[in-house]
Amino acid sequence: MEHPEIATLIEKVDRLIEICDRLQLQNRQLQAQERNWREERLQLIEKNDLARQKVEAMILRLKSLEHDS
């Protein structure tokens, strides 16, 4: 027959294991989210740079047209 203290301890350890498993899953999900956000951020930075380059090129063309007329 088990002692009540041992049964309580076993129950607590089981709960801690469940909590640990949930936290590990949550951590993996958060890390995946972070990776996705970082990738999205890089894509947005690239799009922003491309848009800036296009705007700068248009400004240069407009200036050159201005000087030609």
Residue, then its C-alpha position, 0 to 999 in steps of 0.5 A: m500500500e502506498h503512502p499518501e505522501i508518495a501518491t500526492l508526489i506522484e500526482k504532482v510530478d505527473r501534472l508537472i510533466e503535462i505542464c512541461d509537455r504543453l510548454q514545449l509545444q507552445n514554445r515550438q509554436l511560438q518559434a515557428q511564428e517568429r520564423n514566419w514573422r522574420e521571413e515576412r519582415l525580410q520580404l517586406i523590406e525587400k519590397n520596400d527597397l524595390a519600391r524606393q528604387k522605382v520611385e527614385a528612378m521615376i524622379l530621375r526620369l522626371k528631372s531629366l525630362e524637365h532639363d530637356s524641355 
